């Protein structure tokens, strides 16, 4: 089984003082034992904003992790992400909320995981469940 990594999971792995550091390590070990780890290019780009993390460090991290960075996304990923974000914005407008809370990158990450038939290791389950009800999340709760 493939497991896609969300940026917040990478932060939890990399930052020892992160609140989910102790939680993510066993999940990561399980995911590695059960199949391939991957991240879309958007996660790679977002991870470069982690303080003190250079591109060389991130490349080495992915290599040591044995994770593949998927650099090219299909048009279907982009279309699914756009459609999911459109529904999200429509729901927010109906609630009278003008400013979007979620970033486009979240919709791309979820859409990519679905295309790869991968579960998503993320600590933002509510956002992904609302946008992608069929996406399998890790942790599952």
DRENPAVEX-94714 format. One line per field, with one value per atom (N, C-alpha, C): residue number from 1; chain; atom name; x, y, z. Coordinates in nm, 4 decimals. Example, Ala and Ser with C-alpha at 12.3 -4.5 7.8 and 13.67 -1.06 7.14 Angstrom:
<pts>
i <- c(1|1|1|2|2|2)
ch <- c(A|A|A|A|A|A)
at <- c(N|CA|C|N|CA|C)
xx <- c(1.3190|1.2300|1.3200|1.2850|1.3670|1.2900)
yy <- c(-0.5690|-0.4500|-0.3300|-0.2250|-0.1060|0.0030)
zz <- c(0.7800|0.7800|0.7800|0.7080|0.7140|0.7870)
</pts>
This chain:
<pts>
i <- c(1|1|1|2|2|2|3|3|3|4|4|4|5|5|5|6|6|6|7|7|7|8|8|8|9|9|9|10|10|10|11|11|11|12|12|12|13|13|13|14|14|14|15|15|15|16|16|16|17|17|17|18|18|18|19|19|19|20|20|20|21|21|21|22|22|22|23|23|23|24|24|24|25|25|25|26|26|26|27|27|27|28|28|28|29|29|29|30|30|30|31|31|31|32|32|32|33|33|33|34|34|34|35|35|35|36|36|36|37|37|37|38|38|38|39|39|39|40|40|40|41|41|41|42|42|42|43|43|43|44|44|44|45|45|45|46|46|46|47|47|47|48|48|48|49|49|49|50|50|50|51|51|51|52|52|52|53|53|53|54|54|54|55|55|55|56|56|56|57|57|57|58|58|58|59|59|59|60|60|60|61|61|61|62|62|62|63|63|63|64|64|64|65|65|65|66|66|66|67|67|67|68|68|68|69|69|69|70|70|70|71|71|71|72|72|72|73|73|73|74|74|74|75|75|75|76|76|76|77|77|77|78|78|78|79|79|79|80|80|80|81|81|81|82|82|82|83|83|83|84|84|84|85|85|85|86|86|86|87|87|87|88|88|88|89|89|89|90|90|90|91|91|91|92|92|92|93|93|93|94|94|94|95|95|95|96|96|96|97|97|97|98|98|98|99|99|99|100|100|100|101|101|101|102|102|102|103|103|103|104|104|104|105|105|105|106|106|106|107|107|107|108|108|108|109|109|109|110|110|110|111|111|111|112|112|112|113|113|113|114|114|114|115|115|115|116|116|116|117|117|117|118|118|118|119|119|119|120|120|120|121|121|121|122|122|122|123|123|123|124|124|124|125|125|125|126|126|126|127|127|127|128|128|128|129|129|129|130|130|130|131|131|131|132|132|132|133|133|133|134|134|134|135|135|135|136|136|136|137|137|137|138|138|138|139|139|139|140|140|140|141|141|141)
ch <- c(A|A|A|A|A|A|A|A|A|A|A|A|A|A|A|A|A|A|A|A|A|A|A|A|A|A|A|A|A|A|A|A|A|A|A|A|A|A|A|A|A|A|A|A|A|A|A|A|A|A|A|A|A|A|A|A|A|A|A|A|A|A|A|A|A|A|A|A|A|A|A|A|A|A|A|A|A|A|A|A|A|A|A|A|A|A|A|A|A|A|A|A|A|A|A|A|A|A|A|A|A|A|A|A|A|A|A|A|A|A|A|A|A|A|A|A|A|A|A|A|A|A|A|A|A|A|A|A|A|A|A|A|A|A|A|A|A|A|A|A|A|A|A|A|A|A|A|A|A|A|A|A|A|A|A|A|A|A|A|A|A|A|A|A|A|A|A|A|A|A|A|A|A|A|A|A|A|A|A|A|A|A|A|A|A|A|A|A|A|A|A|A|A|A|A|A|A|A|A|A|A|A|A|A|A|A|A|A|A|A|A|A|A|A|A|A|A|A|A|A|A|A|A|A|A|A|A|A|A|A|A|A|A|A|A|A|A|A|A|A|A|A|A|A|A|A|A|A|A|A|A|A|A|A|A|A|A|A|A|A|A|A|A|A|A|A|A|A|A|A|A|A|A|A|A|A|A|A|A|A|A|A|A|A|A|A|A|A|A|A|A|A|A|A|A|A|A|A|A|A|A|A|A|A|A|A|A|A|A|A|A|A|A|A|A|A|A|A|A|A|A|A|A|A|A|A|A|A|A|A|A|A|A|A|A|A|A|A|A|A|A|A|A|A|A|A|A|A|A|A|A|A|A|A|A|A|A|A|A|A|A|A|A|A|A|A|A|A|A|A|A|A|A|A|A|A|A|A|A|A|A|A|A|A|A|A|A|A|A|A|A|A|A|A|A|A|A|A|A|A|A|A|A|A|A|A|A|A|A|A|A|A|A|A|A|A|A|A|A|A|A|A|A)
at <- c(N|CA|C|N|CA|C|N|CA|C|N|CA|C|N|CA|C|N|CA|C|N|CA|C|N|CA|C|N|CA|C|N|CA|C|N|CA|C|N|CA|C|N|CA|C|N|CA|C|N|CA|C|N|CA|C|N|CA|C|N|CA|C|N|CA|C|N|CA|C|N|CA|C|N|CA|C|N|CA|C|N|CA|C|N|CA|C|N|CA|C|N|CA|C|N|CA|C|N|CA|C|N|CA|C|N|CA|C|N|CA|C|N|CA|C|N|CA|C|N|CA|C|N|CA|C|N|CA|C|N|CA|C|N|CA|C|N|CA|C|N|CA|C|N|CA|C|N|CA|C|N|CA|C|N|CA|C|N|CA|C|N|CA|C|N|CA|C|N|CA|C|N|CA|C|N|CA|C|N|CA|C|N|CA|C|N|CA|C|N|CA|C|N|CA|C|N|CA|C|N|CA|C|N|CA|C|N|CA|C|N|CA|C|N|CA|C|N|CA|C|N|CA|C|N|CA|C|N|CA|C|N|CA|C|N|CA|C|N|CA|C|N|CA|C|N|CA|C|N|CA|C|N|CA|C|N|CA|C|N|CA|C|N|CA|C|N|CA|C|N|CA|C|N|CA|C|N|CA|C|N|CA|C|N|CA|C|N|CA|C|N|CA|C|N|CA|C|N|CA|C|N|CA|C|N|CA|C|N|CA|C|N|CA|C|N|CA|C|N|CA|C|N|CA|C|N|CA|C|N|CA|C|N|CA|C|N|CA|C|N|CA|C|N|CA|C|N|CA|C|N|CA|C|N|CA|C|N|CA|C|N|CA|C|N|CA|C|N|CA|C|N|CA|C|N|CA|C|N|CA|C|N|CA|C|N|CA|C|N|CA|C|N|CA|C|N|CA|C|N|CA|C|N|CA|C|N|CA|C|N|CA|C|N|CA|C|N|CA|C|N|CA|C|N|CA|C|N|CA|C|N|CA|C|N|CA|C|N|CA|C|N|CA|C|N|CA|C|N|CA|C|N|CA|C|N|CA|C|N|CA|C|N|CA|C|N|CA|C|N|CA|C|N|CA|C|N|CA|C|N|CA|C|N|CA|C|N|CA|C|N|CA|C)
xx <- c(0.0837|0.0000|0.0880|0.0555|0.1284|0.0778|0.1685|0.1320|0.1894|0.1012|0.1437|0.1633|0.2615|0.2942|0.2438|0.1739|0.1325|0.2461|0.2495|0.3557|0.3579|0.2408|0.2398|0.2989|0.2901|0.3541|0.5066|0.5548|0.6992|0.7515|0.6772|0.7184|0.7249|0.6266|0.6243|0.7420|0.7843|0.8991|1.0283|1.0418|1.1672|1.1911|1.0843|1.0974|1.0728|1.1788|1.1672|1.0744|1.0576|0.9684|0.8260|0.7984|0.6644|0.5667|0.4443|0.3486|0.3143|0.3281|0.2961|0.4209|0.5389|0.6622|0.6552|0.6146|0.6060|0.4982|0.3963|0.2856|0.3235|0.3952|0.4218|0.5245|0.6194|0.7251|0.6727|0.5859|0.5316|0.4435|0.3702|0.2887|0.3771|0.4866|0.5810|0.6431|0.6819|0.7406|0.6404|0.5153|0.4111|0.3934|0.3865|0.3675|0.4831|0.6059|0.7229|0.7194|0.6757|0.6693|0.5617|0.4586|0.3450|0.3527|0.4520|0.4606|0.5410|0.5215|0.5981|0.5516|0.6478|0.6201|0.6382|0.5496|0.5630|0.5084|0.5498|0.5015|0.4935|0.3892|0.3812|0.4723|0.5029|0.5939|0.5489|0.4183|0.3670|0.4145|0.4146|0.4635|0.6122|0.6858|0.8291|0.8496|0.7741|0.7879|0.7489|0.6384|0.5970|0.6996|0.7586|0.8565|0.9784|1.0096|1.1251|1.1042|0.9821|0.9571|0.9776|1.0110|1.0402|1.1707|1.1691|1.2897|1.4122|1.5227|1.6492|1.6655|1.5681|1.5751|1.6150|1.7313|1.7776|1.7285|1.7430|1.7058|1.7899|1.9186|2.0065|1.9613|1.9251|1.8755|1.7477|1.6574|1.5305|1.5523|1.6400|1.6707|1.7285|1.8192|1.8787|1.7729|1.6848|1.5763|1.4901|1.4470|1.3645|1.4410|1.5695|1.6503|1.6600|1.6890|1.7002|1.5661|1.4596|1.3259|1.2850|1.3477|1.3079|1.1788|1.1502|1.0271|1.0535|0.9557|0.9634|0.8890|0.9519|0.8845|0.8299|0.6988|0.6332|0.6297|0.7104|0.7302|0.6280|0.5658|0.4702|0.3336|0.2337|0.0982|0.0137|-0.0776|-0.1634|-0.2692|-0.3261|-0.4338|-0.5525|-0.5743|-0.6828|-0.6630|-0.5380|-0.5099|-0.5485|-0.5053|-0.5364|-0.6877|-0.7565|-0.9014|-0.9747|-0.9355|-0.9992|-0.9749|-0.8533|-0.8209|-0.9040|-0.9139|-0.9930|-1.1398|-1.1945|-1.3357|-1.3609|-1.2709|-1.2870|-1.2779|-1.1865|-1.1738|-1.2962|-1.3488|-1.4688|-1.5867|-1.6057|-1.7125|-1.6891|-1.5646|-1.5285|-1.5643|-1.5265|-1.5556|-1.7059|-1.7778|-1.9230|-1.9864|-1.9404|-1.9917|-1.9637|-1.8451|-1.8095|-1.8944|-1.9207|-2.0061|-2.1468|-2.1988|-2.3326|-2.3381|-2.2260|-2.2194|-2.1931|-2.1736|-2.1488|-2.0049|-1.9139|-1.7716|-1.7070|-1.6452|-1.5928|-1.4502|-1.3686|-1.2282|-1.2078|-1.1399|-1.1104|-1.0091|-1.0262|-0.9360|-0.8303|-0.8680|-0.7783|-0.7054|-0.5836|-0.5015|-0.5253|-0.5031|-0.5144|-0.4233|-0.3077|-0.2129|-0.2757|-0.3634|-0.4282|-0.5109|-0.5767|-0.6608|-0.5752|-0.4615|-0.3694|-0.3124|-0.2721|-0.2150|-0.3163|-0.4395|-0.5436|-0.5759|-0.5848|-0.6139|-0.5022|-0.3785|-0.2655|-0.2685|-0.2975|-0.3053|-0.4121|-0.5256|-0.6311|-0.5851|-0.5196|-0.4736|-0.3745|-0.2898|-0.1883|-0.2457|-0.3763|-0.4412|-0.3629|-0.3253|-0.2464|-0.3302|-0.3011|-0.3575|-0.2719|-0.3216|-0.2510|-0.2176|-0.0896|-0.0442|-0.0502|-0.1488|-0.1732|-0.2318|-0.2028|-0.2619|-0.3683|-0.4308|-0.5412|-0.6567|-0.7099|-0.8089|-0.9398|-0.9870|-1.1182|-1.1211|-1.0172|-1.0128|-1.0129|-0.9362|-0.9292|-1.0560|-1.1162|-1.2402|-1.3524|-1.3586|-1.4649|-1.4474|-1.3252|-1.2993|-1.2908|-1.2415|-1.2183|-1.2692|-1.3993|-1.4567|-1.4050|-1.3550|-1.3073|-1.1583|-1.0904|-0.9472|-0.9233|-0.8354|-0.7986|-0.6906|-0.7137|-0.6205|-0.5486|-0.4277|-0.3458|-0.2960|-0.3210|-0.4007|-0.5477|-0.6139|-0.7516|-0.8541|-0.8163|-0.9154|-0.9246)
yy <- c(-0.1181|0.0000|0.1241|0.2159|0.3433|0.4371|0.5200|0.6239|0.7559|0.8521|0.9873|1.0661|1.1527|1.2315|1.3743|1.4236|1.5633|1.6431|1.7709|1.8565|1.8559|1.8531|1.8537|1.7251|1.6151|1.4912|1.5034|1.5658|1.5875|1.6733|1.7788|1.8634|1.7827|1.6987|1.6177|1.5207|1.4710|1.3806|1.4574|1.5708|1.6463|1.7252|1.7707|1.8568|1.7753|1.7485|1.6642|1.7223|1.8540|1.9149|1.9343|1.8832|1.8934|1.8116|1.8621|1.7898|1.6484|1.6234|1.4906|1.4064|1.4506|1.3772|1.2323|1.2141|1.0785|0.9937|1.0587|0.9876|0.9475|1.0360|1.0133|0.9017|0.8854|0.7870|0.6442|0.5953|0.4602|0.4511|0.5589|0.5592|0.5512|0.6245|0.6227|0.4841|0.4240|0.2890|0.1896|0.2011|0.1131|0.1356|0.2630|0.2953|0.2424|0.2585|0.2092|0.0579|-0.0108|-0.1573|-0.2070|-0.1263|-0.1700|-0.1274|-0.0456|-0.0062|0.1195|0.1770|0.2923|0.4215|0.5073|0.6423|0.7393|0.8375|0.9365|1.0710|1.1724|1.3083|1.3798|1.4589|1.5363|1.6580|1.7160|1.8298|1.9464|1.9608|2.0683|2.0490|1.9260|1.8966|1.9291|1.8931|1.9249|2.0756|2.1529|2.2991|2.3559|2.3077|2.3564|2.3214|2.2036|2.1607|2.2510|2.3111|2.4012|2.5278|2.5493|2.6638|2.6286|2.5030|2.4638|2.5321|2.6095|2.6837|2.5935|2.6394|2.5680|2.4490|2.4230|2.3083|2.3560|2.3133|2.3506|2.2486|2.2834|2.1903|2.0632|2.0772|1.9598|1.8723|1.9354|1.8593|1.7843|1.8524|1.7895|1.6737|1.6930|1.5839|1.4638|1.4899|1.3815|1.3131|1.3919|1.3369|1.2411|1.2852|1.1985|1.0725|1.0871|0.9711|0.8722|0.9206|0.8325|0.7673|0.8415|0.7908|0.6866|0.6942|0.6062|0.6520|0.7815|0.8380|0.8973|0.8827|0.9348|1.0681|1.1684|1.2951|1.2905|1.2998|1.2980|1.4413|1.4674|1.6045|1.6497|1.5567|1.5908|1.5331|1.6169|1.5734|1.5754|1.4812|1.4731|1.5837|1.6061|1.7037|1.6622|1.5309|1.4829|1.5273|1.5259|1.5726|1.7193|1.7989|1.9427|1.9656|1.8925|1.9093|1.8674|1.7549|1.7089|1.8089|1.8608|1.9598|2.0866|2.1327|2.2519|2.2330|2.1171|2.0895|2.0819|2.0169|2.0054|2.1422|2.2251|2.3596|2.4443|2.4285|2.5010|2.4670|2.3386|2.2969|2.3531|2.3508|2.4063|2.5550|2.6308|2.7747|2.8012|2.7174|2.7317|2.7088|2.6063|2.5804|2.6991|2.7567|2.8708|2.9938|3.0164|3.1300|3.1132|2.9898|2.9638|2.9869|2.9679|2.9936|3.1407|3.2205|3.3625|3.3963|3.3055|3.3281|3.3674|3.4840|3.5326|3.4859|3.4754|3.4397|3.2889|3.2291|3.0862|3.0593|2.9483|2.9100|2.8117|2.7264|2.6229|2.6713|2.6263|2.6631|2.5662|2.6131|2.5280|2.4065|2.4235|2.3119|2.1911|2.2135|2.1008|2.0179|2.0845|2.0138|1.9383|1.9933|1.9243|1.8005|1.8136|1.7007|1.5876|1.6201|1.5174|1.4527|1.5344|1.4831|1.3910|1.4294|1.3461|1.2107|1.2115|1.0853|0.9939|1.0508|0.9706|0.9123|0.9928|0.9423|0.8275|0.8385|0.7355|0.6130|0.6211|0.5153|0.4913|0.6020|0.5993|0.6539|0.6073|0.6732|0.7959|0.8862|1.0107|1.0191|1.0314|1.0517|1.2012|1.2417|1.3835|1.4022|1.5159|1.5516|1.6597|1.6620|1.7531|1.6722|1.5772|1.4860|1.5529|1.6498|1.7093|1.7739|1.8480|1.9148|1.8168|1.7112|1.6134|1.5293|1.4952|1.4175|1.4949|1.6240|1.7048|1.7152|1.7332|1.7527|1.6219|1.5166|1.3889|1.2740|1.2518|1.1522|1.0100|0.9764|0.8400|0.8229|0.9325|0.9263|0.8576|0.7583|0.6885|0.7697|0.7964|0.8774|0.7953|0.8336|0.7734|0.8869|0.8938|0.7979|0.8026|0.6919|0.6769|0.7475|0.7896|0.8543|1.0025)
zz <- c(0.0000|0.0000|0.0000|-0.0860|-0.0916|0.0172|0.0666|0.1621|0.1139|0.0908|0.0554|0.1852|0.1844|0.3028|0.2859|0.3869|0.3905|0.4527|0.4260|0.4787|0.6303|0.6930|0.8394|0.8972|0.8242|0.8686|0.8583|0.7512|0.7383|0.8525|0.8859|0.9979|1.1262|1.1484|1.2709|1.2759|1.1612|1.1555|1.1821|1.1188|1.1216|1.2502|1.3136|1.4317|1.5585|1.6332|1.7522|1.8584|1.8599|1.9584|1.9053|1.7865|1.7273|1.8117|1.8353|1.9195|1.8707|1.7407|1.6865|1.6560|1.6992|1.6688|1.7189|1.8424|1.8973|1.8333|1.7806|1.7154|1.5736|1.5036|1.3620|1.3393|1.4277|1.4035|1.3897|1.4797|1.4576|1.3333|1.3029|1.1807|1.0569|1.0605|0.9487|0.9330|1.0433|1.0381|0.9787|1.0208|0.9668|0.8166|0.7771|0.6352|0.5513|0.6001|0.5263|0.5132|0.6186|0.6154|0.5194|0.4996|0.4186|0.2719|0.2364|0.0962|0.0734|-0.0420|-0.0888|-0.0218|0.0078|0.0564|-0.0589|-0.0670|-0.1725|-0.1263|-0.1977|-0.1729|-0.3064|-0.3232|-0.4469|-0.4354|-0.5482|-0.5519|-0.4659|-0.4464|-0.3617|-0.2179|-0.1708|-0.0351|-0.0266|-0.1283|-0.1331|-0.1206|-0.1988|-0.1964|-0.0606|-0.0048|0.1270|0.2335|0.2240|0.3246|0.3264|0.2138|0.2096|0.2922|0.3401|0.4279|0.5755|0.6049|0.7428|0.7825|0.8912|0.9305|0.9453|0.8847|0.8964|0.8037|0.7191|0.6287|0.4899|0.4448|0.3111|0.2086|0.0839|-0.0234|-0.0149|0.0115|0.0241|0.1407|0.2522|0.3681|0.3332|0.2635|0.2273|0.1305|0.0321|-0.0613|0.0122|0.1056|0.1840|0.2706|0.3284|0.4102|0.3288|0.2099|0.1256|0.0843|0.0564|0.0178|0.1330|0.2524|0.3692|0.4024|0.3806|0.4068|0.3026|0.1864|0.0774|0.0125|0.0234|-0.0318|-0.1690|-0.2555|-0.3907|-0.3964|-0.4553|-0.4798|-0.6219|-0.6340|-0.7643|-0.8149|-0.9159|-0.9631|-1.0653|-1.1347|-1.2391|-1.2027|-1.2071|-1.1756|-1.3020|-1.3095|-1.4280|-1.4276|-1.5417|-1.5533|-1.4663|-1.4494|-1.3634|-1.2188|-1.1716|-1.0348|-1.0226|-1.1179|-1.1141|-1.1204|-1.2069|-1.2217|-1.0946|-1.0363|-0.9125|-0.8007|-0.7912|-0.6883|-0.7068|-0.8309|-0.8584|-0.8265|-0.8628|-0.8354|-0.6848|-0.6121|-0.4662|-0.4000|-0.4459|-0.3887|-0.4226|-0.5415|-0.5806|-0.4891|-0.4602|-0.3685|-0.2287|-0.1854|-0.0550|-0.0481|-0.1507|-0.1523|-0.1576|-0.2308|-0.2376|-0.1001|-0.0285|0.1065|0.1984|0.1878|0.2726|0.2400|0.1117|0.0730|0.1302|0.1250|0.1788|0.3288|0.3947|0.5390|0.5698|0.4661|0.4845|0.5186|0.4891|0.5148|0.3830|0.3800|0.2528|0.2251|0.3259|0.3061|0.3149|0.2182|0.2282|0.3396|0.4069|0.5155|0.4658|0.3744|0.3250|0.1996|0.1862|0.0709|-0.0444|-0.1642|-0.2824|-0.2700|-0.2078|-0.1954|-0.1260|-0.0274|0.0413|-0.0566|-0.1477|-0.2444|-0.3460|-0.3806|-0.4720|-0.4041|-0.2790|-0.2039|-0.1921|-0.1567|-0.1453|-0.2789|-0.3824|-0.5162|-0.5652|-0.5382|-0.5777|-0.5062|-0.3772|-0.3024|-0.3623|-0.3975|-0.4602|-0.5928|-0.6751|-0.8045|-0.7874|-0.6878|-0.6628|-0.5913|-0.5573|-0.4788|-0.3500|-0.2883|-0.1659|-0.0511|0.0668|0.1845|0.2115|0.2922|0.3190|0.4677|0.4980|0.6357|0.6628|0.7434|0.7688|0.9074|0.9654|1.0939|1.0769|0.9601|0.9297|0.8707|0.9489|0.8906|0.8504|0.9257|0.8967|0.7587|0.7247|0.5956|0.4800|0.4932|0.3845|0.3760|0.4901|0.4870|0.4185|0.4462|0.3862|0.2346|0.1893|0.0461|-0.0309|0.0341|-0.0335|0.0544|0.0560|0.1475|0.1282|0.0103|-0.0122|0.0170|0.0480|0.0756|0.2098|0.2100|0.3333|0.4025|0.5312|0.6079|0.7129|0.7392|0.8438|0.9309|1.0580|1.1353|1.0947|1.1196|1.0721|1.1591|1.2766|1.3643|1.3422)
</pts>
